Amino acid sequence: MRATPKSRAATPNRRQARRRRQAKRRRLAIELTLLGGALAAAGLLVIPDGSSGASTPGPTTQARAVPSLGESPTPDSSDTAGARVETPNTPNTPNAQDSPSASASSSADPGPVKGKGSFTTATADGDAVGHGNIRRYKVEVEDGIGVDAQAAAKQIHNILSDKRSWTTNGKDGFQLVADGRYDFTIKIASPDTVDAICATGGLNTGGEVNCDVGPQVVVNLKRWNTGSPMFTGSIDDYRALIINHEVGHRIGHGHEGCPGKGKLAPAMMQQIYGLNGCLPNAWPYTADGTYISGPRVP
């Protein structure tokens, strides 16, 4: 039966309605894409990355750069030190006079500025420590910088196994591996190599500091060898602070501030930039299992 003029008129109306729905879907897709880009730029959207398929946090620097002793700080009103993803900029410089022992690490050999660019993986394996989510990690040391990969791996394993480290929370654990599946790598590298690796995450480490980017914790040789003018503890304690701080980022912790004058600084505080009245501290927990916290840095 032939369609009446009225029913023939309905066909274009349906086509118009379909076109309107398609246009609406396209607009929605564009809006979602723009929203996702905005969230990623703000550091609020974490994109999965890593060798084991687990999601990794956005790039972070362990702290701002340390100057030659005696330099004055350079304030920066646009500082984003507390952000999970930091805006690349020239690192600010703390005032070495804030610490009565500012020169305590100045006599140590910082090591070469540039290594060979290749890495040796520690062949050591360790037992899993902690509970819950056991993250497997490798230790790699840049060739030509004078650090023994085996010794470094043993020290890092001991740090993460310490009862004052992150395993005390009862939900995180770690295992040193030499090969096979792994979740992240801890690399010790020369300042130039650190700068190159961290730059892939949009970070400017200025030849001075560490970073956490992609599936890598990247440790600056200068900090590994000399510590920080702000930190009055031993070099071994400062190495513990480096590892605890960067691994803390990997398990979801952001930066924290000083909780009060005379109190222990949190491991997630950027102690290299100054203690603000706090006491230097390398560990996230006390020996009795109390978390050393501070106000969240916005």
Backbone bond lengths (Angstrom), bond angles and torsions (degrees), N, CA, C in turn:
res aa  C-N    CA-C-N  psi(-1)  N-CA   C-N-CA  omega(-1)  CA-C   N-CA-C  phi
1 M - - - 1.463 - - 1.520 107.62 -
2 R 1.326 115.14 136.32 1.451 119.56 179.74 1.527 110.27 -68.83
3 A 1.349 112.71 144.96 1.455 116.82 176.61 1.509 109.69 -74.77
4 T 1.293 115.91 145.09 1.456 121.32 177.19 1.512 108.66 -73.31
5 P 1.306 118.43 160.75 1.468 120.10 176.75 1.517 112.77 -53.54
6 K 1.367 117.04 -33.91 1.459 120.38 -178.82 1.532 110.82 -65.93
7 S 1.388 115.41 -42.62 1.467 118.22 -178.56 1.519 110.90 -72.10
8 R 1.348 117.89 -32.17 1.451 119.72 175.60 1.522 110.67 -64.03
9 A 1.301 117.04 -35.36 1.467 121.03 179.90 1.521 111.87 -67.94
10 A 1.359 115.95 -24.00 1.468 119.05 -177.73 1.516 111.98 -72.49
11 T 1.383 116.67 -26.15 1.467 119.35 -177.16 1.521 111.94 -62.43
12 P 1.320 120.62 -49.47 1.465 119.83 176.14 1.528 112.55 -58.79
13 N 1.374 115.79 -35.53 1.465 118.53 -179.88 1.521 111.00 -62.70
14 R 1.378 115.52 -39.49 1.464 118.36 178.57 1.518 110.77 -66.85
15 R 1.349 116.93 -39.85 1.449 119.55 177.67 1.525 111.37 -62.49
16 Q 1.323 115.97 -41.08 1.459 119.51 178.39 1.526 111.45 -63.36
17 A 1.330 115.54 -40.99 1.469 118.98 178.62 1.522 111.19 -63.95
18 R 1.365 115.56 -40.22 1.458 119.56 179.59 1.529 110.21 -64.43
19 R 1.336 116.78 -42.40 1.460 120.22 178.42 1.523 111.25 -62.37
20 R 1.360 115.69 -38.25 1.464 118.45 179.01 1.520 110.81 -64.87
21 R 1.361 116.76 -40.33 1.470 119.74 178.58 1.525 111.14 -64.50
22 Q 1.353 116.69 -41.95 1.463 120.22 179.27 1.530 111.45 -63.82
23 A 1.334 115.71 -40.85 1.463 119.53 178.74 1.516 110.89 -64.50
24 K 1.353 115.73 -37.80 1.471 120.17 179.53 1.526 110.45 -64.95
25 R 1.381 115.37 -40.59 1.458 118.60 179.45 1.525 111.19 -65.50
26 R 1.347 115.74 -39.35 1.464 118.62 178.17 1.524 111.45 -63.36
27 R 1.349 115.76 -42.36 1.465 118.82 178.47 1.521 110.87 -61.70
28 L 1.349 116.63 -41.26 1.458 120.88 -179.85 1.525 111.23 -63.72
29 A 1.347 116.00 -41.08 1.470 119.73 179.33 1.517 110.63 -63.11
30 I 1.351 116.06 -41.84 1.463 119.58 179.25 1.521 110.90 -64.09
31 E 1.367 116.41 -42.78 1.460 120.00 -179.87 1.515 111.59 -63.28
32 L 1.357 117.37 -39.98 1.464 120.68 179.00 1.522 110.98 -65.98
33 T 1.356 116.51 -39.65 1.458 120.01 177.65 1.514 111.50 -61.89
34 L 1.356 116.26 -45.05 1.457 120.21 178.93 1.520 111.42 -64.28
35 L 1.345 116.99 -39.30 1.465 120.88 179.17 1.519 110.41 -64.35
36 G 1.355 116.40 -42.94 1.464 120.04 179.08 1.513 111.22 -61.66
37 G 1.332 116.66 -41.23 1.456 119.66 178.75 1.514 112.10 -64.18
38 A 1.350 115.93 -39.74 1.462 119.61 178.53 1.518 111.55 -64.43
39 L 1.337 116.62 -42.45 1.463 120.37 179.27 1.512 111.43 -64.91
40 A 1.343 116.24 -40.64 1.465 119.13 179.72 1.522 110.20 -64.93
41 A 1.335 116.05 -40.39 1.463 118.98 -179.93 1.516 111.37 -65.03
42 A 1.343 116.74 -32.53 1.464 121.15 179.79 1.509 112.66 -82.42
43 G 1.336 117.97 -3.93 1.458 120.31 -179.09 1.508 113.15 80.18
44 L 1.348 117.85 13.62 1.455 120.97 -177.83 1.504 112.41 -95.79
45 L 1.328 116.58 -7.49 1.455 120.69 178.82 1.514 108.02 -119.81
46 V 1.330 117.97 117.46 1.454 122.86 -179.67 1.518 108.89 -99.39
47 I 1.314 115.65 123.35 1.457 120.76 -178.28 1.512 108.85 -95.75
48 P 1.338 118.17 128.27 1.458 119.81 -177.81 1.519 112.23 -56.86
49 D 1.348 114.66 140.61 1.452 121.00 177.71 1.506 107.16 -160.14
50 G 1.304 119.23 154.27 1.451 120.44 176.46 1.500 111.28 133.90
51 S 1.329 115.40 160.35 1.451 120.65 -172.63 1.510 113.39 -72.33
52 S 1.335 118.33 -26.30 1.457 120.03 -176.99 1.511 112.86 -100.01
53 G 1.333 117.27 4.64 1.452 120.37 179.78 1.513 112.99 87.99
54 A 1.346 118.45 -4.26 1.452 121.35 179.24 1.519 109.10 -78.64
55 S 1.339 116.66 151.56 1.448 119.98 179.31 1.515 109.58 -73.87
56 T 1.327 116.31 146.64 1.443 121.63 177.95 1.509 108.62 -121.71
57 P 1.335 116.34 151.26 1.455 119.32 -179.21 1.512 111.31 -70.99
58 G 1.334 115.39 167.78 1.446 119.75 176.18 1.518 110.59 -67.74
59 P 1.331 117.14 166.16 1.452 120.25 -177.29 1.518 112.35 -65.56
60 T 1.321 116.53 144.55 1.458 121.48 176.77 1.512 109.06 -141.27
61 T 1.323 115.88 152.11 1.453 119.75 168.72 1.509 108.36 -103.23
62 Q 1.340 115.73 147.25 1.457 120.12 -176.99 1.516 110.87 -68.10
63 A 1.319 117.27 -31.83 1.450 120.76 179.28 1.506 108.99 -175.28
64 R 1.318 114.67 176.59 1.456 118.64 176.32 1.519 110.40 -81.99
65 A 1.301 116.75 168.62 1.462 120.73 -168.80 1.522 112.35 -74.91
66 V 1.323 114.68 153.10 1.453 121.74 176.13 1.514 108.87 -97.02
67 P 1.341 118.24 133.17 1.465 120.05 -178.58 1.517 111.27 -87.89
68 S 1.318 115.35 178.39 1.449 119.24 165.35 1.519 107.69 -62.21
69 L 1.312 117.26 145.54 1.458 119.97 -175.53 1.514 110.74 -58.41
70 G 1.329 115.32 136.38 1.453 121.01 177.40 1.505 114.11 97.57
71 E 1.326 119.34 -10.30 1.457 120.90 177.30 1.520 110.08 -70.96
72 S 1.290 116.24 153.17 1.456 121.39 177.46 1.508 109.95 -90.32
73 P 1.348 117.17 154.70 1.466 119.04 179.52 1.508 111.15 -70.41
74 T 1.313 115.42 150.89 1.456 121.53 175.73 1.510 107.96 -109.94
75 P 1.341 119.10 102.76 1.461 120.23 -177.37 1.506 111.38 -66.04
76 D 1.321 116.26 150.18 1.466 122.17 179.73 1.508 107.58 -141.62
77 S 1.315 116.93 107.03 1.459 121.03 -176.40 1.507 112.84 -68.65
78 S 1.337 117.25 -14.60 1.465 119.94 -179.36 1.510 111.78 -99.20
79 D 1.351 117.38 17.35 1.471 120.84 -177.15 1.509 111.41 -57.77
80 T 1.343 116.20 136.65 1.463 121.99 179.23 1.510 109.98 -123.93
81 A 1.341 116.35 39.50 1.464 120.00 -172.36 1.511 112.83 -61.56
82 G 1.328 118.49 -27.09 1.453 119.61 -177.28 1.510 113.69 -86.89
83 A 1.310 118.37 -3.96 1.461 120.86 -175.69 1.517 110.59 -77.70
84 R 1.330 116.19 150.59 1.461 119.73 176.19 1.517 110.23 -70.88
85 V 1.320 117.76 -31.67 1.460 121.13 173.53 1.513 106.59 -118.37
86 E 1.333 118.26 122.06 1.438 121.74 -173.69 1.522 111.08 -99.63
87 T 1.335 115.12 144.60 1.454 120.49 177.75 1.516 109.16 -75.01
88 P 1.344 117.99 129.71 1.463 119.13 179.18 1.519 110.40 -60.02
89 N 1.319 116.79 132.03 1.445 121.79 176.22 1.517 108.14 -160.03
90 T 1.309 116.80 172.66 1.452 119.86 175.90 1.513 108.12 -74.19
91 P 1.336 119.20 121.91 1.458 120.34 -174.76 1.511 111.26 -57.88
92 N 1.359 115.21 141.70 1.445 121.19 177.05 1.522 110.47 -76.31
93 T 1.305 116.58 165.71 1.448 120.68 -175.25 1.511 111.16 -122.31
94 P 1.332 118.50 127.37 1.444 120.55 178.44 1.523 111.45 -79.76
95 N 1.313 115.80 166.15 1.449 121.94 179.35 1.513 109.56 -91.64
96 A 1.312 117.76 115.34 1.447 121.22 -177.70 1.518 112.10 -63.79
97 Q 1.339 118.32 -20.88 1.446 121.05 -178.80 1.520 112.24 -72.28
98 D 1.336 118.83 -11.39 1.453 120.98 177.39 1.523 111.78 -64.19
99 S 1.310 117.76 -19.82 1.455 121.67 -176.73 1.516 110.54 -115.78
100 P 1.360 117.75 129.04 1.456 119.06 179.50 1.520 112.52 -66.07
101 S 1.325 117.87 -17.92 1.464 121.82 -179.54 1.527 110.51 -113.58
102 A 1.331 116.15 38.79 1.459 120.43 -173.78 1.517 112.45 -59.70
103 S 1.336 118.09 -27.95 1.456 119.86 -176.53 1.519 112.83 -94.83
104 A 1.336 117.36 9.11 1.459 120.44 -173.59 1.520 112.61 -58.86
105 S 1.347 117.67 -33.77 1.458 120.34 -177.38 1.522 113.15 -104.32
106 S 1.352 116.23 3.80 1.464 118.65 -172.79 1.522 113.06 -69.49
107 S 1.341 118.71 -20.79 1.454 120.86 -177.66 1.529 113.16 -86.26
108 A 1.326 117.96 -10.47 1.458 121.29 -178.73 1.528 110.28 -73.61
109 D 1.324 116.02 149.15 1.458 121.43 178.85 1.527 109.20 -78.27
110 P 1.327 118.68 117.28 1.473 120.23 -178.34 1.519 113.62 -72.21
111 G 1.344 116.73 -15.36 1.462 119.74 -177.66 1.512 111.54 88.42
112 P 1.323 117.14 179.03 1.471 120.73 -177.50 1.521 112.37 -69.21
113 V 1.303 116.31 150.25 1.465 121.71 176.90 1.520 110.41 -74.25
114 K 1.321 116.31 -30.05 1.457 120.42 -177.26 1.521 110.11 -134.01
115 G 1.340 116.38 129.15 1.454 121.90 175.36 1.517 110.31 -97.19
116 K 1.335 115.42 -161.00 1.464 120.09 -176.84 1.528 113.22 -84.13
117 G 1.308 117.02 -13.83 1.465 119.60 -179.91 1.514 113.88 89.11
118 S 1.331 117.61 -16.32 1.468 122.13 175.84 1.529 108.92 -96.97
119 F 1.343 116.06 161.21 1.462 120.06 -174.33 1.526 111.02 -128.35
120 T 1.330 115.20 146.28 1.452 122.69 171.90 1.519 108.63 -106.84
121 T 1.331 116.60 127.62 1.465 121.39 178.55 1.524 109.53 -88.50
122 A 1.309 116.66 130.98 1.455 120.79 177.19 1.529 109.07 -62.86
123 T 1.308 116.16 134.20 1.469 120.12 -178.91 1.523 112.29 -86.59
124 A 1.324 116.51 0.36 1.461 120.44 -178.21 1.522 110.94 -72.96
125 D 1.317 115.20 143.75 1.465 122.81 171.27 1.522 107.83 -118.47
126 G 1.306 116.67 154.53 1.458 120.31 178.61 1.512 110.83 -136.49
127 D 1.317 116.32 159.11 1.456 121.03 175.15 1.525 109.35 -70.32
128 A 1.315 115.97 150.36 1.460 120.12 175.39 1.526 109.35 -65.05
129 V 1.307 116.23 138.64 1.464 121.79 176.59 1.519 108.46 -121.99
130 G 1.330 115.84 145.00 1.452 119.92 179.91 1.509 112.39 91.36
131 H 1.327 115.92 -171.68 1.456 122.57 -175.56 1.527 109.71 -136.80
132 G 1.313 115.05 168.00 1.462 119.89 176.18 1.504 112.02 80.08
133 N 1.320 116.27 -124.35 1.459 122.28 -177.12 1.530 109.13 -79.65
134 I 1.325 116.84 103.19 1.462 121.46 -179.63 1.521 108.65 -89.29
135 R 1.319 116.61 112.28 1.462 121.71 179.30 1.529 109.17 -95.33
136 R 1.305 115.27 128.53 1.464 121.47 179.56 1.532 108.84 -92.29
137 Y 1.313 116.28 136.43 1.460 119.60 -177.69 1.519 110.72 -138.08
138 K 1.319 115.31 152.04 1.459 123.54 173.69 1.527 109.14 -109.87
139 V 1.316 116.07 156.13 1.461 121.18 173.73 1.521 107.46 -116.69
140 E 1.324 115.68 127.59 1.460 121.84 178.13 1.523 109.17 -126.74
141 V 1.321 116.14 140.38 1.464 121.92 179.53 1.527 108.60 -124.14
142 E 1.309 115.83 132.68 1.460 119.90 179.07 1.527 110.08 -64.64
143 D 1.299 115.65 139.14 1.452 121.01 178.52 1.527 110.62 -70.93
144 G 1.331 115.57 143.47 1.451 120.61 174.90 1.509 115.29 85.92
145 I 1.339 118.59 12.99 1.472 119.46 -179.09 1.530 112.25 -111.28
146 G 1.319 117.29 -0.67 1.455 119.83 174.04 1.516 115.94 82.27
147 V 1.325 118.04 17.29 1.466 121.95 178.03 1.520 108.57 -111.32
148 D 1.317 116.45 129.14 1.461 121.29 179.40 1.529 109.66 -80.09
149 A 1.322 116.60 123.49 1.467 120.83 -175.89 1.524 111.98 -62.86
150 Q 1.320 117.13 -39.81 1.461 120.35 -178.58 1.526 111.07 -65.06
151 A 1.325 115.78 -45.68 1.461 119.99 -179.66 1.526 111.25 -64.32
152 A 1.342 116.68 -40.64 1.463 120.50 178.95 1.521 110.85 -63.93
153 A 1.354 116.52 -42.52 1.458 120.30 -179.97 1.527 111.00 -62.60
154 K 1.316 116.57 -41.23 1.469 120.32 178.76 1.521 110.99 -62.98
155 Q 1.327 116.86 -42.34 1.462 120.06 179.88 1.525 111.29 -65.66
156 I 1.320 117.13 -41.71 1.468 120.38 179.51 1.523 110.67 -66.39
157 H 1.339 116.75 -40.87 1.465 120.22 176.72 1.523 110.32 -59.95
158 N 1.331 117.36 -42.41 1.464 120.58 179.98 1.524 111.85 -65.82
159 I 1.331 116.71 -35.89 1.469 120.47 177.98 1.525 110.39 -63.20
160 L 1.334 116.12 -50.73 1.464 119.96 -176.98 1.536 112.20 -71.69
161 S 1.339 117.14 -16.98 1.463 120.75 177.48 1.526 112.04 -88.04
162 D 1.318 117.05 -14.01 1.464 121.14 -177.03 1.532 110.36 -64.35
163 K 1.303 116.51 141.32 1.468 120.04 -177.85 1.525 112.57 -68.06
164 R 1.324 117.21 -12.20 1.467 120.51 176.06 1.529 112.28 -88.87
165 S 1.344 116.66 -4.22 1.458 120.76 -179.38 1.533 110.37 -90.26
166 W 1.353 115.50 -164.28 1.467 120.41 -168.06 1.521 115.09 -70.31
167 T 1.318 118.88 -19.57 1.463 119.21 -177.82 1.524 112.45 -65.48
168 T 1.334 116.75 -17.42 1.469 120.31 -179.88 1.524 111.71 -64.65
169 N 1.338 117.77 -19.70 1.470 118.53 -179.71 1.527 112.91 -71.33
170 G 1.341 117.21 -10.18 1.459 120.94 175.32 1.514 115.28 78.50
171 K 1.321 118.25 0.18 1.470 119.77 -178.14 1.518 113.63 -128.55
172 D 1.327 117.02 -0.79 1.456 120.65 179.23 1.523 109.89 -128.79
173 G 1.321 115.37 144.06 1.452 121.09 177.65 1.512 110.47 -146.32
174 F 1.333 116.16 168.22 1.452 121.03 -174.47 1.524 109.64 -144.14
175 Q 1.319 115.08 151.26 1.459 119.93 176.09 1.515 109.52 -143.73
176 L 1.327 115.60 124.91 1.457 121.91 175.93 1.530 109.35 -75.94
177 V 1.335 116.59 128.17 1.462 121.16 178.64 1.527 108.79 -130.77
178 A 1.329 115.07 155.42 1.464 120.33 178.25 1.520 112.02 -100.17
179 D 1.336 116.71 -25.21 1.461 120.34 -179.30 1.526 108.73 -156.52
180 G 1.317 115.83 -174.15 1.458 120.35 -178.54 1.521 111.80 76.60
181 R 1.313 114.76 -160.65 1.468 120.47 -177.57 1.526 110.26 -65.44
182 Y 1.319 115.84 140.50 1.464 120.22 175.52 1.527 108.63 -148.69
183 D 1.321 114.94 158.14 1.467 120.96 -178.54 1.525 112.83 -98.87
184 F 1.319 116.56 -33.20 1.462 118.59 177.17 1.529 109.17 -157.51
185 T 1.316 114.53 166.00 1.460 122.38 179.59 1.518 109.24 -120.34
186 I 1.324 116.27 136.92 1.462 121.17 170.93 1.519 106.85 -102.35
187 K 1.331 116.11 116.14 1.458 121.68 -177.46 1.526 110.21 -112.50
188 I 1.324 115.73 133.59 1.462 121.31 171.14 1.524 106.33 -107.14
189 A 1.328 116.27 124.00 1.465 119.61 -172.18 1.519 110.90 -145.00
190 S 1.315 114.87 162.06 1.462 121.44 177.49 1.529 110.03 -65.63
191 P 1.331 117.56 157.65 1.466 120.31 -179.59 1.527 114.05 -52.89
192 D 1.338 118.00 -43.48 1.464 119.69 -179.45 1.524 111.71 -63.60
193 T 1.319 116.17 -40.73 1.473 119.42 -179.99 1.517 111.01 -69.76
194 V 1.329 117.02 -39.25 1.464 120.69 176.03 1.527 110.04 -58.90
195 D 1.325 116.13 -45.91 1.470 119.67 179.48 1.523 111.04 -57.75
196 A 1.333 116.59 -42.47 1.466 120.67 -177.78 1.525 111.11 -67.07
197 I 1.330 117.45 -43.02 1.471 120.47 -179.34 1.526 110.48 -67.63
198 C 1.328 116.35 -46.66 1.464 120.34 -176.62 1.526 111.80 -67.56
199 A 1.319 116.30 -28.31 1.467 119.61 178.49 1.519 111.59 -64.15
200 T 1.339 118.15 -24.36 1.464 119.74 178.16 1.524 111.39 -65.78
201 G 1.340 116.73 -20.33 1.464 121.16 175.38 1.513 112.36 -100.10
202 G 1.336 116.70 10.94 1.465 120.13 178.82 1.513 113.28 79.67
203 L 1.346 117.89 21.95 1.455 121.39 -176.89 1.519 111.21 -107.98
204 N 1.328 116.00 140.31 1.452 122.16 176.04 1.526 107.63 -106.80
205 T 1.314 117.48 102.76 1.462 121.24 -178.49 1.521 112.61 -91.39
206 G 1.315 117.80 -6.09 1.452 121.77 169.08 1.521 115.87 59.85
207 G 1.328 118.14 22.83 1.450 120.39 -179.34 1.511 113.97 71.79
208 E 1.345 117.27 11.97 1.456 120.40 -170.91 1.526 115.51 -124.29
209 V 1.323 117.73 -36.62 1.460 118.63 -167.48 1.520 113.11 -122.13
210 N 1.316 115.00 177.17 1.458 123.25 -178.01 1.521 109.72 -95.58
211 C 1.327 116.24 170.45 1.457 119.03 173.41 1.517 110.21 -151.87
212 D 1.313 114.94 168.19 1.460 123.86 176.16 1.518 106.03 -126.99
213 V 1.328 117.19 109.83 1.459 119.89 -174.58 1.524 109.77 -140.91
214 G 1.336 116.39 133.12 1.461 119.86 -177.01 1.518 109.85 56.21
215 P 1.337 118.32 -137.34 1.465 120.32 178.98 1.530 112.21 -91.16
216 Q 1.333 117.38 30.36 1.454 120.54 -173.34 1.522 112.72 -129.64
217 V 1.330 116.22 131.65 1.454 122.65 162.80 1.526 105.26 -96.46
218 V 1.321 117.23 118.82 1.458 121.21 -172.84 1.533 108.73 -112.78
219 V 1.326 115.81 115.88 1.459 122.56 -174.33 1.521 109.67 -103.75
220 N 1.328 115.78 126.37 1.455 121.72 179.64 1.530 109.63 -75.37
221 L 1.320 116.75 126.51 1.458 122.40 -179.13 1.531 111.84 -54.47
222 K 1.316 116.47 -38.18 1.469 120.34 -178.96 1.517 110.97 -61.06
223 R 1.315 116.50 -41.43 1.472 119.93 178.12 1.534 110.83 -71.70
224 W 1.328 117.08 -38.09 1.465 121.44 179.34 1.525 111.14 -62.13
225 N 1.338 115.98 -37.34 1.459 120.43 -176.45 1.519 114.27 -87.66
226 T 1.335 117.25 -33.19 1.476 119.48 -170.77 1.514 114.05 -115.03
227 G 1.327 118.91 -13.18 1.458 119.77 -176.82 1.513 111.28 75.00
228 S 1.333 116.00 -140.77 1.458 121.60 -177.13 1.523 109.87 -141.81
229 P 1.331 118.34 143.34 1.464 120.28 174.99 1.528 113.09 -59.65
230 M 1.347 117.15 -24.30 1.449 120.52 -178.38 1.529 113.09 -82.19
231 F 1.336 116.74 -15.71 1.460 121.17 -171.81 1.521 109.18 -105.13
232 T 1.337 116.66 117.99 1.459 120.89 -173.86 1.523 113.29 -93.04
233 G 1.339 117.31 1.28 1.458 120.10 179.08 1.518 111.67 -81.81
234 S 1.325 115.96 -171.96 1.460 121.97 -179.04 1.527 110.48 -74.85
235 I 1.328 115.87 165.65 1.460 119.86 177.81 1.527 110.30 -65.22
236 D 1.330 117.71 -33.63 1.464 119.69 177.83 1.524 110.97 -65.64
237 D 1.332 116.93 -38.20 1.463 119.73 176.51 1.520 110.88 -65.64
238 Y 1.335 116.40 -38.80 1.459 117.56 -179.93 1.521 111.00 -67.73
239 R 1.320 117.38 -36.19 1.466 119.45 175.09 1.530 110.50 -62.44
240 A 1.326 115.89 -37.47 1.467 119.34 176.22 1.525 110.41 -63.21
241 L 1.335 116.94 -39.33 1.461 120.29 177.77 1.526 110.86 -62.80
242 I 1.329 116.92 -43.65 1.468 120.43 178.80 1.530 110.16 -56.15
243 I 1.328 116.37 -52.10 1.461 120.71 -176.21 1.519 110.96 -66.24
244 N 1.324 117.70 -46.42 1.462 120.27 -179.01 1.523 111.66 -63.08
245 H 1.323 117.63 -38.44 1.460 120.91 -179.48 1.526 111.19 -67.02
246 E 1.331 116.51 -50.96 1.460 119.24 -176.26 1.530 112.18 -69.97
247 V 1.316 117.43 -40.17 1.466 119.58 176.93 1.524 109.70 -67.38
248 G 1.330 117.01 -32.27 1.464 120.23 174.31 1.517 112.07 -57.46
249 H 1.336 116.35 -40.70 1.467 119.41 175.28 1.531 110.43 -61.46
250 R 1.315 117.21 -40.55 1.466 121.03 -176.12 1.529 111.80 -64.53
251 I 1.324 116.91 -28.91 1.468 118.69 -179.59 1.519 111.92 -98.76
252 G 1.341 116.31 11.79 1.457 119.15 168.69 1.509 117.45 107.68
253 H 1.320 118.76 6.38 1.458 120.68 -179.32 1.524 111.15 -89.45
254 G 1.325 115.32 139.07 1.456 120.74 174.03 1.516 110.34 -98.26
255 H 1.320 115.69 -175.30 1.459 119.94 -179.47 1.526 111.55 -73.51
256 E 1.322 115.50 149.44 1.464 122.44 177.60 1.519 108.94 -129.67
257 G 1.322 115.43 156.53 1.455 120.74 179.69 1.512 111.89 -102.63
258 C 1.325 115.58 -179.22 1.467 121.82 178.57 1.529 109.71 -69.11
259 P 1.343 118.33 128.96 1.465 120.27 -179.04 1.520 113.87 -78.79
260 G 1.327 117.95 -10.84 1.456 119.93 179.50 1.514 111.37 157.43
261 K 1.310 116.04 152.19 1.457 121.30 -177.68 1.526 110.91 -57.97
262 G 1.325 115.56 131.80 1.454 120.92 177.93 1.516 114.65 85.55
263 K 1.336 117.36 -4.06 1.458 120.77 179.04 1.526 110.18 -94.39
264 L 1.328 116.03 161.56 1.453 120.22 178.97 1.531 110.66 -67.14
265 A 1.317 115.64 136.64 1.464 120.02 175.44 1.520 109.24 -72.47
266 P 1.335 118.73 137.53 1.470 120.48 175.49 1.527 111.10 -64.10
267 A 1.310 116.68 150.95 1.464 120.03 174.71 1.522 111.15 -61.97
268 M 1.334 117.36 -26.17 1.458 120.93 -179.81 1.525 112.66 -88.57
269 M 1.323 116.35 7.29 1.462 120.16 172.81 1.523 108.27 -84.07
270 Q 1.324 117.33 144.52 1.462 121.92 177.88 1.532 108.65 -81.56
271 Q 1.322 114.34 76.77 1.465 120.42 -171.42 1.523 112.89 -68.49
272 I 1.309 116.71 -20.25 1.458 119.80 179.50 1.525 111.16 -64.90
273 Y 1.311 117.45 -22.58 1.454 121.03 -176.91 1.531 113.12 -91.09
274 G 1.327 116.50 -8.99 1.460 120.10 -178.46 1.515 109.75 137.28
275 L 1.325 116.15 151.99 1.473 120.94 -173.89 1.525 113.23 -99.51
276 N 1.325 118.38 -12.86 1.467 122.32 176.59 1.521 112.49 51.97
277 G 1.318 115.94 37.96 1.465 120.13 178.12 1.513 114.40 95.73
278 C 1.316 117.62 -11.58 1.464 120.84 179.29 1.534 110.83 -81.00
279 L 1.318 115.26 166.47 1.458 121.68 175.42 1.524 109.22 -95.00
280 P 1.335 118.32 142.12 1.465 119.89 -179.62 1.517 111.64 -61.88
281 N 1.320 115.79 142.09 1.466 121.07 -176.86 1.516 109.26 -155.55
282 A 1.332 115.47 138.68 1.468 120.64 -176.13 1.515 113.79 -101.69
283 W 1.333 118.74 -8.95 1.459 120.90 -165.40 1.527 113.01 -120.05
284 P 1.331 117.61 142.82 1.469 120.02 177.80 1.528 113.89 -72.98
285 Y 1.338 117.39 -23.61 1.465 121.47 -178.55 1.523 110.44 -127.12
286 T 1.329 115.33 154.03 1.459 120.03 171.34 1.524 108.53 -79.58
287 A 1.319 116.11 171.44 1.466 120.62 -179.44 1.526 111.88 -62.70
288 D 1.351 117.55 -24.83 1.466 119.76 178.99 1.526 113.00 -93.08
289 G 1.354 116.62 8.96 1.466 119.78 173.46 1.510 115.99 90.44
290 T 1.325 118.63 15.02 1.469 122.10 178.61 1.517 109.72 -89.81
291 Y 1.342 116.62 127.79 1.457 120.22 179.78 1.523 109.87 -71.40
292 I 1.318 116.27 131.78 1.479 122.01 179.59 1.519 106.97 -92.08
293 S 1.291 116.08 100.12 1.474 121.09 -172.74 1.510 111.34 -111.19
294 G 1.306 114.95 164.22 1.453 122.88 174.72 1.510 109.09 -146.22
295 P 1.310 117.74 173.40 1.466 119.60 179.32 1.514 111.17 -63.06
296 R 1.300 114.95 141.85 1.459 119.76 177.98 1.516 110.57 -64.46
297 V 1.329 115.97 133.41 1.454 120.25 178.44 1.526 107.78 -84.77
298 P 1.344 117.98 121.23 1.473 119.78 -176.06 1.512 111.89 -68.07
